[in-house]
Amino acid sequence: MALKLSVVGCGYLGATHAACMSSLGFEVIGVDTDPEKIALLSKGELPFYEPGLDSLLASEIKTGRLSFTTDFSAVADADVHFICVGTPQSKDGLAADLTYVKSAVAAIAPHLKNGSLVVGKSTVPVGTAQGLREQLAKSAPHADLAWNPEFLREGFAVEDTLTPNRLVVGVANDRAEEILKEVYKPVIDLGTPWIRADLPTSELVKVAANSFLATKISFINAMAEVCEAAGGDVTVLAKAIGYDPRIGNRFLQAGIGFGGGCLPKDIRAFMARAEELGAKQALEFLREIDAINLRARQRVIDVVRAELTEDLTSYKIAVLGAAFKPDSDDVRDSPALDIAAQLQAAGASVVVHDPKAIENARKRFPNLGFAANVEECVKDADLILHLTEWREYRELNPKALASLVKKKIVIDGRNALERDKWRAAGWQFHALGRTD
């Protein structure tokens, strides 16, 4: 008999996982405490932006295999329960807040049928899964728990769920692994690497991966600082070292650093957990990674002041980008939005444009100015800041924009614009890590 699945938590991760599992042929019930979110999803509509997921969700709702509810008892018929709730940074420190994970497991425990498997996908501190498994052994001894970390890239979530570059499962026994192999059989059949791990290792894989990516990003931003001091060009440096197969060229684009709902809070939670485990020194380097990342934002503001004046009160600055990355409407810990807000706090008149993230940005910083299109954003601007590398911005015509602005000054915070094209159109062009 075919397995039935439930997905607990229907935010970005949960909605994606539910729709993708349904597309593999499973009957899936998504459950969440937010009635507005559930109402949207039930109509086949997304409460966030993710390329390709909207059409997949709508089509799967129509099949009848996928449904959503606020009633946790609806999961009673499911065989496998995926926990996909958030683990934000706690308000009083660096550690992860596990309130939602613990609540999710407690909420479904009374409804778990004999032999069912609870599978965590949320990013949690190492040791969490074992603690939850012990908790479940008391409240629902007829069920088991495993961990299956997610590795979704915003903008590529459907692809990363259905054709991932690896599947990692943390299990305590063979039965749990066999159930997960049945769930992921269509994905495994594509040749996807399957990695069985114990519970602690499966939890560590996600935070270790994010820490490595954060390190690589901050490394090239540190090199950008050195290039500026030495008169070098960080884009050429990155290209040169990227040819080394031991290094690779991914994540070597110097700029304003990383943000979003994962990397910043995950590396901080990793540091906090390492300290709890008595391994604080092993991750001390992540403090400097975090510091370099935040410093990149301030460096952009310093360049703005160098181009205009220390006192920014009489200047209009156009900011292209609010989302933390392109192909997303996520503004959580967005470097672009943080820089915009700091410039406004310094007295500048700041107008922001983004293809998808304006509404989320407005909720976060309602006092910022926002524009419906690029032309409106840059009109009469003294300086343009390019802070999110949307394709729309990379394809802008600098000659056409020149007639709209007050001063032809552009600062490329992502090293993604064609410098020669902008300069040929008469613009003063500046980018982090490039001194010419």
C-alpha positions as CSV (number, residue, x, y, z in Angstrom):
1,M,0.0,0.0,0.0
2,A,1.3,3.5,-0.9
3,L,2.7,5.6,1.9
4,K,0.8,8.7,3.0
5,L,2.8,11.7,4.0
6,S,2.2,14.7,6.3
7,V,4.2,17.9,6.3
8,V,4.1,19.9,9.5
9,G,4.8,23.6,9.0
10,C,3.8,25.0,5.6
11,G,6.2,27.9,5.2
12,Y,8.9,28.1,2.5
13,L,10.4,24.6,3.2
14,G,7.1,22.9,4.1
15,A,5.0,24.1,1.1
16,T,7.8,23.2,-1.2
17,H,8.3,19.8,0.2
18,A,4.6,19.1,0.3
19,A,4.0,20.0,-3.4
20,C,7.1,18.1,-4.5
21,M,6.2,15.0,-2.6
22,S,2.7,15.1,-4.1
23,S,4.2,15.4,-7.6
24,L,6.0,12.1,-6.9
25,G,2.6,10.5,-6.5
26,F,2.1,10.5,-2.7
27,E,-1.0,11.6,-0.9
28,V,0.2,14.6,1.2
29,I,-1.5,16.5,4.0
30,G,0.1,19.8,5.0
31,V,-0.7,21.2,8.5
32,D,0.1,24.6,9.9
33,T,-1.3,26.8,12.7
34,D,-1.7,29.9,10.4
35,P,-5.2,29.8,9.0
36,E,-4.5,32.6,6.4
37,K,-1.5,30.6,5.0
38,I,-3.5,27.4,4.9
39,A,-6.4,29.2,3.1
40,L,-4.0,30.5,0.4
41,L,-2.2,27.2,-0.1
42,S,-5.6,25.4,-0.3
43,K,-6.4,27.6,-3.2
44,G,-3.1,26.7,-4.9
45,E,-1.6,30.1,-4.1
46,L,1.7,30.8,-2.4
47,P,2.3,33.3,0.4
48,F,5.8,33.9,-0.9
49,Y,7.7,33.9,-4.2
50,E,9.6,30.9,-5.5
51,P,10.1,30.3,-9.2
52,G,8.1,27.3,-10.5
53,L,6.5,26.4,-7.2
54,D,3.3,28.3,-7.8
55,S,2.4,26.3,-10.9
56,L,3.5,23.0,-9.3
57,L,1.4,23.7,-6.2
58,A,-1.7,24.6,-8.2
59,S,-1.4,21.5,-10.4
60,E,-1.0,19.2,-7.4
61,I,-4.0,20.7,-5.5
62,K,-6.1,19.9,-8.6
63,T,-5.0,16.3,-8.5
64,G,-6.5,15.8,-5.1
65,R,-3.4,14.3,-3.7
66,L,-2.3,17.5,-1.9
67,S,-4.4,19.2,0.8
68,F,-3.8,21.6,3.7
69,T,-5.4,22.1,7.1
70,T,-5.0,23.6,10.5
71,D,-6.3,20.5,12.2
72,F,-3.4,18.4,13.5
73,S,-5.6,15.3,13.9
74,A,-5.7,15.2,10.0
75,V,-2.2,13.6,10.1
76,A,-3.5,10.5,11.8
77,D,-3.6,8.4,8.6
78,A,-0.1,9.4,7.5
79,D,2.8,7.0,7.7
80,V,5.6,9.5,7.4
81,H,5.5,13.0,9.0
82,F,8.0,15.7,7.9
83,I,8.8,18.4,10.4
84,C,9.4,21.6,8.3
85,V,9.1,24.4,10.8
86,G,11.4,27.4,11.4
87,T,14.3,27.5,13.8
88,P,15.0,31.3,14.1
89,Q,17.8,32.8,16.1
90,S,16.7,33.2,19.7
91,K,15.9,36.8,20.9
92,D,18.3,36.7,23.8
93,G,21.4,35.1,22.2
94,L,23.0,33.3,19.2
95,A,21.4,29.9,19.8
96,A,18.5,28.6,17.7
97,D,15.0,28.8,19.0
98,L,13.6,25.3,19.0
99,T,10.1,26.3,20.2
100,Y,8.4,25.5,16.9
101,V,10.2,22.2,16.4
102,K,9.3,20.9,19.8
103,S,5.7,22.2,19.5
104,A,5.3,20.5,16.1
105,V,6.4,17.1,17.4
106,A,4.2,17.5,20.6
107,A,1.2,18.5,18.4
108,I,1.3,15.4,16.2
109,A,2.4,12.9,18.9
110,P,-1.2,12.1,20.0
111,H,-2.2,11.3,16.4
112,L,0.7,9.1,15.4
113,K,-0.4,5.6,14.3
114,N,1.6,2.5,15.1
115,G,4.8,2.3,13.1
116,S,4.8,5.8,11.8
117,L,8.0,7.7,11.2
118,V,8.6,11.4,12.2
119,V,11.3,13.0,10.0
120,G,12.9,16.3,10.8
121,K,13.9,18.5,8.0
122,S,14.4,21.7,10.0
123,T,18.0,23.0,10.7
124,V,18.6,22.3,14.3
125,P,21.6,22.2,16.7
126,V,23.3,18.8,17.0
127,G,21.7,16.7,19.7
128,T,18.2,18.0,19.0
129,A,17.1,14.9,17.1
130,Q,18.1,12.5,19.8
131,G,16.3,14.6,22.4
132,L,13.2,14.6,20.3
133,R,13.4,10.9,19.7
134,E,13.6,10.3,23.5
135,Q,10.6,12.6,24.0
136,L,8.7,10.7,21.3
137,A,9.6,7.4,23.0
138,K,7.6,8.6,26.0
139,S,4.6,10.2,24.3
140,A,4.3,7.9,21.3
141,P,6.5,4.8,21.8
142,H,4.9,3.2,18.8
143,A,6.6,5.7,16.5
144,D,10.1,6.5,15.5
145,L,12.1,9.6,14.5
146,A,14.8,10.2,11.9
147,W,16.5,13.4,10.5
148,N,16.7,14.4,6.8
149,P,18.2,17.9,6.5
150,E,17.1,20.1,3.7
151,F,19.6,21.8,1.3
152,L,17.3,24.2,-0.6
153,R,18.6,27.2,-2.4
154,E,16.0,30.0,-2.6
155,G,15.1,30.4,-6.3
156,F,15.9,26.7,-7.0
157,A,13.8,25.0,-4.3
158,V,11.8,22.7,-6.6
159,E,14.9,21.6,-8.5
160,D,16.7,21.0,-5.2
161,T,13.9,18.9,-3.8
162,L,13.2,16.7,-6.9
163,T,16.8,16.5,-8.2
164,P,19.0,17.1,-5.2
165,N,22.8,16.7,-5.3
166,R,22.5,14.3,-2.4
167,L,20.1,12.9,0.2
168,V,21.3,12.7,3.8
169,V,19.3,10.6,6.3
170,G,20.0,10.3,10.0
171,V,18.5,7.1,11.3
172,A,18.8,4.9,14.4
173,N,17.8,1.7,12.7
174,D,17.4,0.0,9.3
175,R,13.6,0.2,9.3
176,A,13.7,4.0,9.3
177,E,16.1,4.0,6.4
178,E,14.0,1.6,4.4
179,I,10.9,3.8,4.9
180,L,12.8,6.9,3.7
181,K,14.2,4.9,0.7
182,E,10.6,4.2,-0.3
183,V,9.7,7.8,0.0
184,Y,12.6,9.0,-2.1
185,K,12.7,6.1,-4.5
186,P,12.0,8.2,-7.6
187,V,14.8,10.6,-6.6
188,I,17.2,7.8,-5.8
189,D,16.5,6.2,-9.1
190,L,17.9,9.3,-10.8
191,G,21.3,8.4,-9.4
192,T,21.1,10.8,-6.4
193,P,23.8,9.9,-3.8
194,W,22.3,8.4,-0.7
195,I,24.1,9.0,2.6
196,R,23.1,7.2,5.7
197,A,24.3,8.8,8.9
198,D,23.6,8.7,12.6
199,L,21.4,11.4,14.1
200,P,24.1,13.8,15.2
201,T,26.0,13.6,12.0
202,S,22.9,14.3,9.9
203,E,22.3,17.5,12.0
204,L,25.9,18.6,11.6
205,V,25.9,18.1,7.8
206,K,23.6,21.1,7.2
207,V,25.3,23.6,9.6
208,A,28.7,22.4,8.4
209,A,27.8,23.0,4.8
210,N,26.3,26.5,5.5
211,S,29.4,27.4,7.6
212,F,31.7,26.4,4.7
213,L,29.7,28.5,2.2
214,A,29.7,31.4,4.6
215,T,33.4,31.0,5.0
216,K,34.0,31.1,1.2
217,I,31.9,34.2,0.8
218,S,33.6,36.0,3.6
219,F,37.0,34.9,2.4
220,I,36.6,36.6,-1.0
221,N,35.2,39.7,0.7
222,A,38.3,39.8,2.9
223,M,40.4,39.5,-0.3
224,A,38.4,42.4,-1.7
225,E,39.5,44.5,1.3
226,V,43.1,43.6,0.6
227,C,42.7,44.3,-3.1
228,E,41.4,47.7,-2.4
229,A,44.4,48.4,-0.1
230,A,46.9,47.0,-2.5
231,G,45.4,48.4,-5.8
232,G,44.3,45.0,-7.1
233,D,41.1,43.6,-8.7
234,V,39.2,41.0,-6.7
235,T,37.2,39.8,-9.7
236,V,40.4,38.8,-11.5
237,L,41.8,37.3,-8.3
238,A,38.6,35.3,-7.9
239,K,38.7,34.1,-11.5
240,A,42.3,33.0,-11.1
241,I,41.9,31.0,-7.9
242,G,38.6,29.6,-9.1
243,Y,40.4,27.5,-11.8
244,D,42.0,25.5,-9.0
245,P,39.7,22.5,-8.7
246,R,40.4,22.3,-5.0
247,I,38.8,25.8,-4.6
248,G,36.3,26.1,-7.5
249,N,34.7,29.3,-8.7
250,R,31.3,29.1,-6.8
251,F,30.6,31.7,-4.1
252,L,33.7,33.7,-5.0
253,Q,31.8,36.9,-6.1
254,A,32.9,39.7,-3.8
255,G,30.2,42.1,-2.6
256,I,28.0,43.0,0.3
257,G,28.0,39.5,1.7
258,F,25.4,36.9,2.6
259,G,22.0,37.2,4.3
260,G,18.7,35.5,4.3
261,G,17.0,33.2,6.8
262,C,19.7,30.5,6.9
263,L,23.4,31.3,6.7
264,P,23.6,34.1,9.3
265,K,21.5,32.4,12.0
266,D,22.8,29.0,11.2
267,I,26.5,29.9,11.8
268,R,25.6,31.8,15.0
269,A,23.6,28.8,16.3
270,F,26.5,26.5,15.4
271,M,28.9,28.6,17.4
272,A,26.5,28.7,20.4
273,R,26.0,24.9,20.3
274,A,29.8,24.3,20.0
275,E,30.3,26.3,23.1
276,E,27.6,24.3,25.0
277,L,29.4,21.1,23.9
278,G,32.8,22.4,25.1
279,A,34.1,22.8,21.5
280,K,34.0,26.6,21.4
281,Q,37.5,27.0,20.1
282,A,36.8,24.8,17.1
283,L,34.4,27.4,15.6
284,E,35.9,30.6,16.8
285,F,36.8,31.4,13.2
286,L,33.1,31.7,12.4
287,R,33.0,34.9,14.6
288,E,35.4,36.5,12.1
289,I,33.4,35.2,9.2
290,D,30.3,36.9,10.6
291,A,32.2,40.1,11.3
292,I,33.7,40.2,7.8
293,N,30.2,39.7,6.4
294,L,28.7,42.5,8.4
295,R,31.7,44.8,7.6
296,A,31.0,44.5,3.9
297,R,27.8,46.4,4.4
298,Q,29.5,49.2,6.2
299,R,32.2,49.3,3.4
300,V,29.5,50.2,0.9
301,I,28.2,53.0,3.1
302,D,31.8,54.3,3.3
303,V,32.1,54.3,-0.5
304,V,28.8,56.2,-0.8
305,R,30.1,58.9,1.6
306,A,33.4,59.0,-0.3
307,E,31.5,59.6,-3.5
308,L,29.1,62.2,-2.1
309,T,29.9,63.7,1.3
310,E,29.9,62.6,4.9
311,D,26.6,64.4,5.5
312,L,24.1,62.6,3.2
313,T,21.0,64.7,4.1
314,S,20.7,66.5,0.8
315,Y,21.2,63.5,-1.5
316,K,18.8,61.0,-3.1
317,I,20.1,57.4,-3.3
318,A,18.5,54.8,-5.5
319,V,18.8,51.3,-4.3
320,L,18.3,48.5,-6.8
321,G,17.4,45.4,-4.8
322,A,15.8,44.6,-1.5
323,A,15.7,40.8,-1.4
324,F,18.8,39.1,0.1
325,K,19.3,37.3,-3.3
326,P,17.7,37.3,-6.7
327,D,14.7,35.1,-7.6
328,S,13.4,35.5,-4.1
329,D,11.2,37.8,-2.1
330,D,12.9,37.0,1.1
331,V,14.2,40.1,3.0
332,R,15.3,38.4,6.2
333,D,18.7,39.8,7.2
334,S,19.0,41.2,3.7
335,P,22.3,43.1,3.3
336,A,20.6,45.3,0.6
337,L,17.8,46.4,2.8
338,D,20.1,46.8,5.8
339,I,22.3,49.2,3.8
340,A,19.2,51.1,2.5
341,A,17.9,51.6,6.1
342,Q,21.3,52.7,7.4
343,L,21.7,55.3,4.6
344,Q,18.2,56.6,5.4
345,A,19.1,56.8,9.1
346,A,22.2,58.8,8.0
347,G,19.9,61.4,6.5
348,A,19.8,60.4,2.8
349,S,16.5,60.2,0.8
350,V,16.5,56.5,-0.1
351,V,14.2,54.9,-2.8
352,V,14.2,51.2,-3.2
353,H,13.2,49.0,-6.1
354,D,12.9,45.2,-6.3
355,P,11.1,43.0,-8.8
356,K,9.5,40.8,-6.1
357,A,10.4,41.9,-2.5
358,I,8.8,45.4,-2.3
359,E,5.9,44.4,-0.1
360,N,8.0,42.4,2.3
361,A,10.6,45.2,2.4
362,R,7.8,47.7,3.1
363,K,6.6,45.7,6.1
364,R,10.1,45.6,7.5
365,F,11.0,49.3,6.8
366,P,7.8,51.2,6.1
367,N,9.6,54.6,6.2
368,L,11.8,53.8,3.3
369,G,10.8,55.1,-0.1
370,F,9.8,52.5,-2.7
371,A,9.3,52.6,-6.4
372,A,7.2,50.5,-8.7
373,N,9.9,50.5,-11.5
374,V,13.6,51.2,-12.0
375,E,13.0,54.5,-13.9
376,E,10.9,55.9,-11.0
377,C,13.5,54.7,-8.5
378,V,16.5,56.4,-10.2
379,K,14.8,59.6,-11.2
380,D,16.9,62.6,-9.9
381,A,19.2,60.3,-8.0
382,D,22.6,61.4,-6.9
383,L,23.9,57.9,-6.8
384,I,22.7,54.4,-7.7
385,L,23.4,51.4,-5.5
386,H,23.2,47.9,-7.1
387,L,22.7,45.6,-4.2
388,T,20.7,42.5,-5.4
389,E,21.9,40.9,-8.7
390,W,18.5,40.4,-10.4
391,R,18.8,39.7,-14.1
392,E,16.7,42.8,-14.7
393,Y,19.4,45.0,-13.2
394,R,22.2,43.3,-15.0
395,E,20.5,44.0,-18.3
396,L,19.8,47.7,-17.7
397,N,20.8,50.2,-20.4
398,P,23.1,52.7,-18.7
399,K,22.7,55.2,-21.6
400,A,18.9,55.3,-21.0
401,L,19.3,55.8,-17.3
402,A,21.8,58.6,-17.7
403,S,19.1,61.0,-18.7
404,L,17.1,60.3,-15.6
405,V,19.6,60.8,-12.8
406,K,21.1,63.9,-11.3
407,K,24.6,62.4,-11.1
408,K,25.9,59.5,-13.0
409,I,27.4,57.5,-10.2
410,V,26.8,53.8,-9.7
411,I,28.2,51.5,-7.0
412,D,28.0,47.8,-7.9
413,G,27.7,46.1,-4.5
414,R,27.6,42.7,-6.2
415,N,30.3,42.9,-8.9
416,A,27.7,41.8,-11.4
417,L,27.3,44.8,-13.7
418,E,29.4,45.3,-16.9
419,R,31.8,48.0,-15.8
420,D,33.0,48.9,-19.2
421,K,29.5,49.3,-20.6
422,W,28.6,51.7,-17.7
423,R,31.8,53.7,-18.0
424,A,31.3,54.0,-21.8
425,A,28.0,55.6,-21.1
426,G,29.6,58.2,-18.9
427,W,29.1,56.8,-15.5
428,Q,31.5,56.8,-12.6
429,F,31.5,53.1,-11.7
430,H,32.7,51.7,-8.4
431,A,32.7,48.1,-7.0
432,L,34.1,46.5,-3.9
433,G,37.5,45.1,-4.3
434,R,38.3,47.0,-7.6
435,T,40.4,50.1,-7.4
436,D,40.6,51.2,-11.0
